[in-house]
Every structure is written in C-alpha cells, then in structure tokens.
Amino acid sequence: RLAAFLADRDIFQIEIAKGYDTTSWRDDLRSLLKKAGGKGESSVFLFTDTQIKDEGFVEDINNLLNTGEVPNIFPMDEKIQLCDMVKSAAKAAGLPGDATINQLFAYFVQRCRELCGIVLCFSPIGDSWRARLRSFPSLVNCCTI
C-alpha cells in the first residue's frame, strides 16, 4: 500500500462476500482493466491468498502476468467500446487513424500492462503455495519474489 501511494497509483482490491463467485471475479477484473487500459489510470491490483475462492482466480492472474490480458474476458461489443476508448490515445501514440479493432485492442492490452501493477500477497507456508507455483509458472517467471 505504501509503494502504491508513493508511486501515485490507485489500489484496487476485491472484496470477498458470501456470494462472490467467478462471475463477480470477472466483473471486477473487467472494471480494473477498463480503468487502466481504457481510461489510462495507473493502478495496483492487490490480491492475497485468502481471497482465492476458486483456483480459476489464480489462473486468470497467471494469464494477466504472462500476457497482460485474460482470454475471452471481454465480449465483442465491450471490445468495440474499449477500442473507442483508446482510439485517441492510440492515434497520439502513433497508430494510424484507421487502425483495426485488433490493433486497437492490442494497444489496450499494452496500456494495461504498463499502467496496471499486480501485487500478490501469498503465504509461503503450506503445500498450496508450492502447488500453485507448479501449476501457474507466471507466478515465478513474471514476478519478483
């Protein structure tokens, strides 16, 4: 939290409630990525091991760390909205004015990678840590431990 404050980044953290499920998780990730990639706001996603209700959460984080996106998280209509959000910034960055949806979405993903930091707070005690490291290699390859 201190590092995010010093870097002048907003902290985004999910709040686990009784009915929190994969759909809620994906909605939270979509809003985080829209904020970072679409609006261009610097943010930090703070995630702890106590917030893991489903191993799919860690798989999505693994994808975010590795590629900067979660596959198929945005339906096509939302992708078009995101492309409209980044069109002016992409043009200012040197993309042609008639860029395709794929080019604009690639720019959106690049902005997500640049503007969204991920802070993982996992306890190294127990077998679950080792199992997750074996199952999700980006937790080692794309992180500073």
N, C-alpha and C positions, 0 to 999 in steps of 0.2 A: 504494500500500500504506500509506503514511503517512497519507493522508487517511482511508482506511477505518479505520485504527487510531484516529485522533483522533475520528472520528465513532462509535466503538464499534460497528462493523459487521464481520461475518464476511466473509472473502474467499472467493469460490467461483471456481475456475479449472479448466477442463477439462484433462485430461492426455492428450495425443495419443500413442497407441501404434500399433503396426503394424496392428492390426485395427480401429482406430477408424473407424466409419462413421456414416452418417446415423441409424441406429437407436440407436447409443451416444450420439450428439449429442442426440437427442430424449429419451432416458432421463435424461441429465444436466440438460437444461432442465426436464423434469418435476420432478426432485428439487429443483432450485433454486426453482421456482415453488411447490412444496408447502411448502418451508421458509419462504419469505417470505409467501405468501398464506395458507397453511393454518395453519402454526404461529405466524405473526406475528413471525418473527425477522428483524431488519434484516440485510441482506447486500448485498455488492457483487459483481457478476459481472465479472471481469476477463478480457478477451478480446483477443488480439493477432492481427495479420495472419498470423503464422507458424502459427497454429492452424487456418487455413482450409484444410480438405482438400476442401471442396465449396462451391460458391457458394450452395447451399441454406442453409448455415450463416448467411451474411450476410443472406439473405432472411428467415430466422427472426428475426435480430436487428433487422432493419428493421421487422418486424411488432411485435416487443416494444417497440421505441422508439415506434412510432406508436400502437398500441392497448393495449399492456400485456399482450397475450397472443399466442400462436402459434395460428392457426386449426387446429382438429381435432387438437391435441396430446394432449388427454385423451379417452379413450373414455367412453361414457356411465356405465359403472359407476364409473370413477375420479371423474367429475364429481359423482356422488352422494356418494362418500366425502369429496370436498373440501367439498361443501355441508354435510355433517355436521360437518366440522372447524371451519367458520366460523360455524355456526349460533348458538352462544352469543355470539360476538363481534359478529355482525350484530345480534342482539337487543339487546345493550348499546349498539350504535351507533344504535339507533332503528328498525331494520327490524321489521316485525310478526312475531310468533312463528310464524305460519303462512305465512311467505314461500315463494314458489315456488322451484323449482330454478334458474330463470333469474335471479331476483332475488338468490339466494344466490351464484350463480356470478359475477354482476356485482359483488357485494361482494368476492368473492375476487379478481377482476381488479383492482379498485380498491386492495385491500391490496397486491397485487403491485406496482402502480405506485408506491405510497407507500413500501414497505419494501425494494424491490429496486432498487439503483442499478446502472447499467451503465457500465463504464469500458472504452473501446475504445482500444487502442494500435496504431494503423496508421501505417506509414511513408508519408510523402507523396512519396517518391521513386519514380518509375516511372509507367507508364501504368495499372497495375492500380488505383491509388488513384483516378485520375480516372474510370476506367470504373465503379468501384463507386459513386462519388458520383453519377454519372449514372443508374445502374441502380437505386440504392436511395436515394431522396430523404430518407428519415428520418435518414440519416447526417449530413445537413446541417441539416434543419429541426428535428430533435428533439435535437440535441447542441450542446454548447459546444465549439468548436474552438479 
